C-alpha cells in the first residue's frame, strides 16, 4: 500500500446499524460516518423478528452515501441467521435471539449431548439463544423443512450484495458447532444434535475474498465496479477486539454496548469444567486468537429503562447517577431475568426488593444501580478470567459505545483496581476497516494494527480511586442473596 485507501465498514448492532468509511494508510487511520439507521425488531404473531430488509436498505443507502471505496466489509451481532430455499430466496424474517422459542430447549439438547461434554467440545458458554438451541427449536417447523441453506446475518447481507455464499469463522464460532481447537466444524456435535452441516456454506476466514458487488448493487449505490466484499471478523466483537489498542499480552478488554463482553485474548481455548461452571465462552478471533470472555447484559439495561421513561437525555441521567449514593443497591447484570424487553425499571426494582436492598426509585438512582452493577460484573469477569486462564493483566481496555460513558469507565477502574483505557468508541468498525486494509495491501500483523490505532485514535485513561474493598463487599452481598 503506497497511499491511503477507502474502505466501507457495515457495522450492525442490536439497536442500530451504520456504514462507516475508513481511510487507511501506513501511518494514518481516519473514520467517518456515512449513514446511521435504526435497527428495530418487530413483534409478529409468531414472535420477535429482525426487520432484515430494512437493514439491507440501510446498507445500500450507506454505500450510496459512502462514495468510492476499495472494499466493503460487514460485521454484526452473533448467533442469528436467515434460512434460504433451493432458489436462494429468504424464508421469512430471521428470528430475534430474544424470542422465547428457545425456552427449555437446552435441556432437550443436553439429553443427547450433556452440557459438560458440549462445553468440552465447543468451549461455548451456555446462553439460551445459542444457534445450536435455536436450530433445535426450529427443527420441526415447516420453514426449516424447506431450508436448503443457513446464513448468519452478516453472511446473508454479503450474499445479497454479491450473490456468493460463505460462513465467516469468527461468527460461526458462536453457533456452538465449531471446535475451537481445530477451528473447524465439530461433526460429532452436529451429528449428535441432529444438525446437517450441509446447511452451512463453506467457512471463510477474516481477510478472505467474499465476492464482488453485483451489477444491480453498483447501479443502486452509484459505485463503479469492480468493488470487492472482503470477509472481516464478522462477529462485531471479533472486529472490536481486533481494535483494542493494547501492547503486549497482559490486558483485559470490555466491549461495551447493548452487551458487555469482558475477557482476555488467548492463544488457546480454556475448556475446563471450572471454566464452564463460571460461564466463560471461547470464541474465535483474528490470527488464531481465542476470545475468552463472559457475556454480561450490558447497557441494554439502561437502554430499556430510557425507552420506558420516554427517552430522557442521557447526559442528565448520568449527572443524577453520579450524585446518587454509590453501591447502595446492585443487581446481577448477567442474570437471564433481564434478557427480555419490557418493564426494565420495575424488574430492577423487584430484584433489589427481593434481595433485601434499598429499592432505587428515581431515574438517577436506577441509572446508578445499573452502572454500579455493570462495573461490578466487569470486575468479576476480569478477575475470574485471569484465574481460570492463568493469565494476569495490568490494564483493562474499554472499547465500543460504552467508552464514551465516563462514569461507567471510572467505576470499572475503581471496581477492578486497574487502570482503564477507554476508546475507540467505534472499535468494531475500525477492526472491520483494518482487516480489509490488510487484505488489500496494508502490511503488518495484529500487533502492528494495534500500534496504528494507538497512534491515531483518541484514548482516555482512568486510574482507580479508593479501596476495592467496598466492591468486594458488594460482590459478597450479591453472592449471599
N, C-alpha and C positions, 0 to 999 in steps of 0.2 A: 504494500500500500504506500503510495507516494504522497497523497494528499487526502483531506477529509472527504468522506463519502456519507451519503444519507441512507438511513435505514428506518423503516416503519415498524414500530412495535405495537401490535394489537395486544392490549393487556386488559383482560376481562376479570373483574372481581364480582363478588356475590351481590353487590348492591349497585355497581356502576361499571361501565366499560370506557376505555379511552384508546385513542390511537395517538401515539407519541412519535415524534420524528427525532432520531438521534443523528447528530453529525459527529463522526469519529475520525480522528487522525492519530498518528503515532504519539502525539503529545497533547491531544485535545479531545474533549468529550462534552458535547452540549446536547441538552434535551429540551424539546419544546412540545407543547400540547397542540395537536392538530384538531382534535374533536373529542368531546366527552359526552357520554349519553347514559341515561338511566338503565339499570337492569332491574326490571320489576317483574317478579314472578306473578303468575296468575293462578287463582284457585278455581279450578273447574269442578264439575260434579264428581269427576273421578279422582280428584286430588290436586296437589300442588304441582304446577308445571312451570318450566322455564319458557319464556317467550323468545325462542331461539331465532325466529325470523326477524324480530325487532333487533336482536343483537347483530345479526348479519347485515341488516340495513344500516346499523350504526357503523359497522366496519367499513362498508362501502362508502358511506358518507365521509368517514375519516380518511380513507385513502384518496378520495376526491379532493379533500382539503390539503392533504399532505404534500401534494406536488410530486415532482420526480424523485424516485427513490431507487436505490440499488438492490434492495431486497425487502421482503416482508417476513416477519416472524409473529407467531401467535402463542400467547400463554393464557391460562385461565385457572379457575378453581379445579379441584380434582374430583374424582370418583364418578361423576355423572356422565351420561352417554346418550347418543341417539341411535336408533335402530333403522337400518335401511332394508328395503325389499330387494328382490332379484334385479330390478331395474335401477337400483341405486337411489330410489326415492325415499324420503324420510317417512317413517311410520309413526306419525304423531309427535307432539312436543315432548322433549325429554323430561323425565320425572325429576323433580327437585329433591335434593338429598334430605331436606327437612320434611318430606312427605312421610305419612305414618305407615306406609305399606310394609316397612321392614320391622315393625314392632313384633317381637317374639320370634323372628326368623332365625336369628343367630343360633338359638337353641336347637333348631331342627338341623342346621348345618353341623353343629358340634356333635350331634348323634352319630354322624358318619366320620367327621373329622374333629376329634376332640380339640378344644381350644388350645391346650398346651402344645399339641403336635402341630396345629395350624401355625402357631407363632414360631415354632422351631423351624418350620419350612419356609415361611414367608416374612417373618420379622415384623408384621404389621400389627399395631395396637388394635384393640377392639374399639370399633365405633359402629353403631347400628346401621350407618349409611354406607359402609364399605361396599364397593362394587360387587364383591362376592355375594353379599347378603341381598343387594338389590336384584342380582340375577336370580338368586334362589326365590325371591318374592315374585319375580316376573315370569318364571318358567312356565306356569300354567296358563298364561294369558294368550288370547288369540293373536295379539300383536307380536308377541315373542315367537309364536309358531310360524309367522310369516317372515321373520327376520333372516336375512342372509349375511348381514354384516353389522358389526357394532363398532362405532367410532366414538371415542371420548370427545368431549366438547371442542377442544382446540383442533383436534384432527378432523372433526366434522366441518368446521368452518374452513379449514385448509382444503378439504375435499371440494367444497363448493367454490372456492377460489380457483382451484387448479384442475379439478377432475381426477386427481390422483389420491389414492388411499394409503394411509400408513398409521402406525401406532407409536407415538413417541415414548421413549423408555421411562423418563422421569415420572410422567403421568401414569404410565402403565404400572409403575411400582406401587401406586396407591390402590390398585384393584384387588390386592391380596391374592394375586395369581402369579406373581413374579418371585423367583428365588433370588434374594439379594446377594447371594454368594456367587452365583453363575451369571447374574444379570440377564437371565433368560426366563421364559415361561416355566412354571412348575407344572409339568404334565401330570405328576402324581396328584397334586391338589385339584387340578381341573377335573381329572378322571373321577376322583372320589366324590367331588362335589357335583358331578353330572353336568359339567360345562364343556361345551365344544369349543376348543381353542380355534377352530376354523372360522368362528365368527369374527375373530380379530384380524386386522390387516397386518402385514409384516412390520416388525419392530424397526424403528428409526432411532438414531442417537442424535443428541444436540449437535448441530453443525451439518447434519446430512441434508442433501437437497430434497425438497418436498414438492417439486413441480414448478411450473410457470403459470402466471395469471392467465386465465382463459381469455380468448378474444373478446367475449361478451363483457368480462370484468374490466378489461382495458377500456372498452368503449364507454362503460358506465362511469368509470372513475376518471377518465381523461388521461390515463397514464400511457406512456409509449413503451411498448414491449421491445424485447423480452424483459419481464420483471420476475425474478425467481422468488419463490417462497422457500425459506430456509427453516428447517426444524431447529427449535431452540429448546431450552428447558421448559417444556410446555406446561408443566405444573408451575403455577405462578410462584410457589415457594421455592422451587428449584432455581428459577431465574432470580428471585430475591436474594437467596443465599449466595449465588454466584456474584452478586453485587455488594456483599458485605465487605467493607473497606479495611479488612484486617491484614496484619502482617504476622506471619508465623502460624502456629497451630493452637496456641493457648488462648482461645477465645470461645465464648458462647455467643449465640445470636438469638434474637427475638424478632420474628417477622410479625409486625403488628398491623392489624386491620380489623375486618369483621372477626377474624380469628387471631389468636396469638399462637405462633408456632415457636416453641422455645427449646433450644437444644444445642448440639455440637455437630461439627463436621468431622467425620471419621474416615478411615481408610478401609474399615471392615465392619460388618454389622455386629450388633450385640444381641444374641439370640438366647440368652439365659432365661430360666424360669423367673428369676428375680426381676429381670427387665420386663417380662410380660406382666407380672403382678403389679409393677409400677406404671403400667400402661404407656410405655415408650414405643415408638414406632421407628422402623428402619426404612426410609425411603431413599431412592437413588438420586444422586446429584451429578454434577458435571465431572468429567475427567476421572471416573472411577471412584468418586467420593460417595459416602453414605450420609444422609441427613438423619441423625439420631435425635429425635425430638418428641415432645409431648404436645398434643393439641389442647389448647385452652380456649374457652368460649370467646374471649377477646372483646373488642369494642362493640360487638353485636349487642351486648347487654345495654350499653349506653345508647346505641342506635335505636334499639327498640323502645327504650324509655323516651328518647327525644320524639319518636314517632307518636307515642302515646300522649305526650304532653303538648302535641300540636306544633312541634318544630321550633322551640325557643333557640336563641342564639347560643352557640357552643361556648363562646368566649365568656358570656355571663355565667353560664353553668359552671365553668371551670374556676372563675373567680369565687363564686359562692362555695364551691367544693374546697378550694384552698383555705377558706376561712373556717370551714367546718372542723370539728374535733377529729384528730387522727385516730384511726384504728378503733373507733367507737363500736362499729359493727362490721363484720366481714362475712362473706359467703364463699362457698366453694365455686370458683369461677369455671371449673371444669365439669360441674355436675350436669348430667343429662336433663335434669328438670328444667334447665334454661335453654334447651335446644330449640324448642318450637317457638314460633312467633306468637305475640299477643300477651297482654296483661303483664308486661315485664315489671313495672314498678310495684304492682301488687304482689307478684311472685317473689321479688327480692324482699319485700316487707314480710311476707309469710315465712320465708326461710329464716330471717332474723328472729321473728317471733318464736318459731318452732325451736330455735337453738338457744332461747333464753337471753338473747341480746337485745339492747335497745333498738326499737324499730325506727329507721330513718323515715322522715315524713315529708320534708320539703325536697324539691328537685336538687338543690345543692347538697343536702345530706345524702340523698340516694346516689348522686354522682360521686361523692366522696367514698361512699361504701363500695361502689363499683371499682373505682381506681385503686383504692387500698386493696381490694380483693384481687384485682389483676396483678398488682405488684407482688402480693403475697404468693400468688400462683406462679409468677415468674421466678421468684426466689426458690420455691420448692422444686420447680423443673430444673433450674440451673444447678442447684445443689445435688439433686438426685442423679442427674445426667453425669456429673463429674464422678460420683461414687460408682455408679453402675458400669461406666465405660473406663474407669481408672484413667481419667483424662482431665487433669487440673487446668483451670483457666485463670487468667488475671484481668480480663476485660470482657464486658458484655456489650455487644453491638445491637442497637435497636434500629431496625430498618422498616420501611413501609409507612403507611399513613400515620401510625401512632408516634413516629419520630417527631412529628410536629406538636405533639401533646407534651408540653414542657413539664406539667405536673406529673403525668404518668412516668416520664423518663426519670425525673428526680426521685419519685417514690420507688421506682425499680432499683436505682442505685442505692438508695437507703436500705431497701429490703435485702438486696443481695450482698451489701457490704463491699461492692466492687464498683470501679468507675464504669459509667455507661457512656458510650459514644453513639450519638443519635444521628442518623442520616446514612444514606439518602432516603428521602421520603418516597421517591418513585423507583425503589430498588428493583422491582420486578421488570419494569420497562427498561431500566438500564442494563440489567443482566441479559434481557432479551436482545437488546441492541448490540451488546458486546459479543455475544455468541455469533450473531450474524456477521459482525465486522471481522471476527476471527476466521469465520468460514470463507470470507471473501478477501482475505489478504492481510489482515492485521496480525502481526506476529506476536507470539508470547503465549505463555501458559496461564492458568488461573491466577497464579500469584502476580503475574505481570498485569492482568486485567484489573486486579485489586489495587495495585500501585497506581494505575492510571486513575482509578476512582478517587483514591486518596488525594492525588494532586489536583483534581479538577472539581470535586464536589464539596459543597459546604457541609461541615460536620460540627456538632456541638458536644462538648464533654460535660458530664455531670459527675461530680465527685460525691461519694456517700457522706451523709451527715448523720451524726448521732450514733447511738449504740444499736446494734442489730438485735439486742435482747428483747426489745418490745415487739419486734416482728416474730421472733421465736415464740414469745408468749401468745401472740395472736394465732400463730400456727398451731400451737398446743391447744388453744381454745377451740379451733375448728376440729382438731383430731379427736377431742373428747365428746363432741356432740353426736 
